[in-house]
Amino acid sequence: MHPKLYTKMNVKQEKLTDLTSKLTIEVAEQDYQNQVKKTLTGYQQKANIPGFRPGKVPFGMIQKMYGNSVLVDEVNKLLSDALNKYIDDHKLDLLGQPIPAEDNEIADFDVAKDFTFHFEIAVAPQFELDLSKIKVTNYQLTVGDEMVQKSVENLLERFKDEETGKLAELNQDLFDKVYGEGTIKSEKELRERIRKDGERMYQQQADRKFTQDAIEAVVEGMKFEMPDDFMKRWLFVSNQDKNITKEQIEADYDKYRNMLKWQLVEAKIIKERDIKVDRNDVKNYYINNVVSQYFPIPEDEEGRKRIEQFAETMMENQQETKQVYDMVYDMKVSDILRAELKISNKKMDAEAYIEMLKKEHEKANPTEISTGSATEKKEKKTKKKAEKDEQK
């Protein structure tokens, strides 16, 4: 059965697979000749060539000098406009960009008047957004007495007398030096503050791990096809200026594929869950996550206004503010993941958690113990083979 053809104007779409198509664009002489002539006439009027008065250079000479390059530019503009219009008119949600088809012939602009170009495109796969069956572990960390004690000992060492080397004492003077006057009033309050600060710090790390684990689980759990052959070709074509080989693309493709799958899922979450980030969201992020590191957040209205003005000043840096917009989107997507994934909460001591992360890292990045250079290994292998041959 012949592939179904969709025709509109001078663009034809031929379905290759469920996710890929070939677009054929025919450019006839009448499509470009008027614009080419207009452009060349403009060159003629501005040309300043010895032996001719300004604007009086023969059109044939201008055409011979610039005709081919003007023709190429105009045909490329027509191609770009036709592609974009067809994509917009048919509301195609593309993956990557159109790339020249493998059977595309090189156009002979010196001879031909009419041209035919072939492009391949891929569209994003359709899938249902169901996160309810995807399992993720959420670690809830606690800081034990042993870790608190180590932190107390570090404080005593940090604030020791530099002349005598005597450790600091657990008294009000030390409490005020560390946390400000009157904030901590007893050893019990000190230890509790250390515990809470530690749990907050480690929980932030655990929250980042949750988001990373959730993304990996979603990518693994969402089963939909990807136009892999097209994407590999598109990666190769779009990175030719970086001298990336097909072998490199093949080796790294799984990572790129997973990243692209997550982008598709994330975009669907944002659209279907109607996630929006406005200026107030960004300002509150600056206040709660940046300004608060330098100044305590005041509770009175006048102090709050000063902090907001400070945040507004920080938002004038457009590049950083754009990054914050992206981070707030990520935070809101992470909230959706927490709300909709099948989460197993697991309480764990922070030290045990750190040890678990260490083992995971070692497993993901195994290190081979070298027992000699490659040449030495080769020599040993050759020697062993010779010994075996002698025994035979």
N, C-alpha and C positions, 0 to 999 in steps of 0.2 A: 504494500500500500504506500502510495506516495505521501511524503510529509505534507501536512496542510499548510497552505500559503495564505498569509494575511496581507492584503495589499492596500496601500493608501498613498496617493500621490506617486512619488517616484521611489518609495521605500517599500521593500517586501520583507516580510518576516517568515522565516522557515524554522519550524520547531525541530530541534535536534534531539533533545531529551526533555524531561519534565521541567528542568531548570535552565536549559541553555537553548539559544536560538542563533540563527545566522540572519543578519540584516544585509540585504543587497540594496545598494543605492546607485541609481543610474543618473548620471549628470550629462545632459545633452548640451550641444553648442549654444542653443538659444537660452539656456539657463545662466550662462556666464558672459556671453559676448558683449552685451550692452555695458555691463559694469567694468569689464576689462578695457573696453574702448574709452569709457569715461575716465578711468584711472590713467590710462596712457595719454589722453588729451590733457589732463592736469599736469603730467610730467612735461608734455610738450610746451605748455604755456610758461612753465617755470625753468625750462632747460636753458643753461648758459654754456654753449659750446663754441669754441673758437671757430671763426669763419661764418657764423650765423648771428643775426641780430636776436636779442632775447625774445623768446616766444615764436621765432620763425624757423625753428629746426624742423625739417620735413618729418611728417608723422611716420613714414616708413622707417626712417633712421631710429626714431624713438622706439618703434615696435621691435626693430631688430635688436636694440640694446636692452630693452626691459620687458619685452612681450612675454617671454617664457616665465620669468619670475613672477610677473603680475598674474599670469594665468594660474600658476601653481597656488599662489596665495588666495586667489578668488575661489578656485575649486575647493581648497581646504576649508575656507569659510562656509561655502555651501554645504560641504559634508558635515561640518560641525553643527550648523543650524538645522540641517535635516535630521541628524541623529538626535539632537536635544529636543526638537519639536516632536519627533515620533515617540520618544521616551516619555515626554510630558503628556502628550495626547493619550497615550495608552496606559498612563499611570504605572509604568514599570518600576518596580523597586529593585534596582540593580545591586549586584555584588561586584565590587571593583568597578572597572570602567570598560567600555567597548574596546576590543583589541582586533587588529587585522586578522582575518581568517587565514588559516594555513594555506589555502588554495588561492589566496589573493595574488593577482598578477601585477607586476610593476607597471604603472601607467607610463606610456610614451608621450610626454607632453609636446615633443617636437613634431610628431606626426598625427596623432589621433585628435579627433574633434569631439567625439563622445567617449565617456568613460564609465566604467562599472567598477564599483568597489564593494568588497565583502567584509563585514565585521561580525565578530562573535560577541554575544552578551550572555550574562547569567543573571537570574533573578533570585531574590531571597526565598528560601523555602517557607511554606506555610506550616504552622504547627500550633497545637493547643498549649496554653500556658497553665500547666497543672503541677504545682510544686508540692502538693500535700503528701506525696508518697516518697519524696526524696529525703533520706535520713542524714542528719548532721549532728555531731556532738558539740555541745556548748559547755566549755569549761568554766566553772565558777571557783575562783581561787581564794584561798585563805592563807594568811601569814601566821605561822606558828610561833611559839615562845622562843624556840631556838634561833629563828631568824631575827626576831626582835632583839634578843640578847646580843647577837652579833652586831646589829646596828647600834645598840647602846655602847658596846665596846669600841666601835669605830668612832663614835662621837667623843668618847673619853680620850681616845688617841689623837683625834683631830684637834681638840682644844687643849692639849697638854701644855705645860709650861715649857717654853722653848729653851730657857736657860737651864733649868734643873732636869728637864725630861720627865717630870712628875706628871702622871695622868691627871686629867681634870676630874673634879668631883661632881657627883649628881646632886646639885644644889640649884637654888633659884638663879644664881648668877649664870650658870650654864644654860638653864632653860631659856632665860631672856636672850642670851647670845644667839641661840639657835632659832628660836621662834618669835622673838620680839617680846618686849616687856609685858609681863603679866598674862601672856597667852597660856602658858603651861605653869601649873602651880604645885605639881607633885610628881614623884617618880611614876606613880600609877598613871597619871595623865600623859606623861611623856611616852610611856610604853604603848598606851592606847593610840596616841597620835602616830607613833611610828608604825603601828600595825595597820591603821587605816590608810596612811599614806602609801605604805607598801602594797596593800591590797588594791588600792586604786591604780597604782602604777602597773602592777602585774596584770590586773584585769583589763587594762587598756591593750596590753600585748595579747591577751587571750581573745579580746574582741576582734582584734585585727586577724588573728588566726581563724576565728570563726568565719569571718567574711571570706577569707581565702579558701578555707575548707568548703564553705557553702558554694562558692563559685565553681570549684572543681567538681563538687557533687552534682550541681545543676547541669554543668556541661556534660558530665558522664550520664546523668539521668534523663536528659531531654533527648529523645531519639528522633532525629530527622536527618534526611539526606543532605549532603552538600555537593556542589558541582566541583569535585576535587580536581579533575583533569583541567578544567577551565581555570580554576584558581591558581594552579601551578604555572600554567602558561602566562596568566596575567601577572603573577609575581615576577616571572622571568622578564617579560616585556617591559614592565614598569620600573625594573631595577637594573636595566642594561647599563646605565651610566655609572653604576656602582660595581660593575664587574662581578656580579653575583652569578655563580654557575648554576646549572640545572641540578647538579649533584648536591650543592649546598641547600637549595630549596627543598629537594627531596628529603634531605636529612633533617631539616628543621620544620617540615611541613606540619607535623602533628601539633607542635606548639602553636603555630600560626592558626591552624584550623580550630583549635580549642579557643584561642583568643577571639576569633571571628564568631564562633558559635555563641560565646558569652556576650559579645556586642549585640548580636541579634536578640538574645533572650533579654538582655538589659533594656534594649530599646522597646521591646514588647511590654516589659514590666512598667516602664515609664509611661507608655501610651495607654495601656489598659487599666493601670491603677491611677491614672491621671495625676502623676507626680509633677509638681511644679516647684520651681525655686525662684523666689522674688528677692528684691533688694533687702527687705527686712530679715529674711533668712540669712543672707550673707553678713549683714551687720551684726546679727546675734551671734554668728559663728566667730566673727572677729572679737566680740566682747567676751564670750565665754571660753574661747580657746586660745586667744592671742593676748588681748589686753589683760586678762585675769592673771597671766603669768608674771606681770610686772606690777600691777596695782590690785588691791582688794576691791571687789565690786561693792560700791556703796549702796546702802538701802534707801537713803533719802533721795527725793526727786531731783534736787539741784545737782547732787553728786552723780546721779545716773545720767543726767543730761550732759555733763562734762565727759563722762566715759563714752557716751554715744557720739559726741562731737569728735572725740579722738578716733573712734572707729570709722566715722565718715571720712576723716582725713586719710586713714589707711586705705580706704576704698578708692581713693583717687589714683592709686597705682593699678592701671587697668589690667596689666598682665597678671599680677598676683591675684586680683579680684576675679579674673576669669578662672584661675586655678581653684579658687575658693568655691565658685559656683559649681565646678565639677565635683569638688569634694563633698559639698552639701548634697548634690544629686546622689553621689555614692552612699552617703549616710542614709538617705531616705530609701534608696534601693535596699540597703542592708536591713533597714527596719522592716521592709516588706518580706525579706527572706526570713527574718526572725518570726514574723507573724504567720507565715504560710508553710514553711518547711516542717517536716516531722523532726522535731528537736529532742535530743536526749541530753538533759542537764546532768553534768557530772562534777561533783565537788572534789577539789584536789588541793593539796598543799602546794604552795608556790615553788618550794624547792623540788618537789617531785615533778612538778610541771616543767621546770627548767631542765631537769634531767631527761624527761621524755622528749623535749624538743631537741636536745643534744643528740639523742639516739636516732631520732628521725632524720636529722641532718646528716649524720654519719652514714645512715642507710641510703639516703638519696645521693650522697657524694662519696662513694667508697674510694679509699686511697690505697693504691697498690704500693707495697713495700718493695723498693728497688734493691736487688741484691747484686747489682753491677750494671755496667753500661750495656747497651744493646749489642755492641761488638763482643763483649765478654760472654754474654748469654749465647750468642751465635756460635762462638768458639767452643763453649762447653757442650752445646747441642751437637756440633760436628764431631767433637771428641768422643761423646757417648755413642754416637752412631758408628764411629770407626771401631770402638771397643766391641760393640755388638757384632760387627761384621767379622772381626778377628775370631770371636768365640764360635761363629758359625763355621 
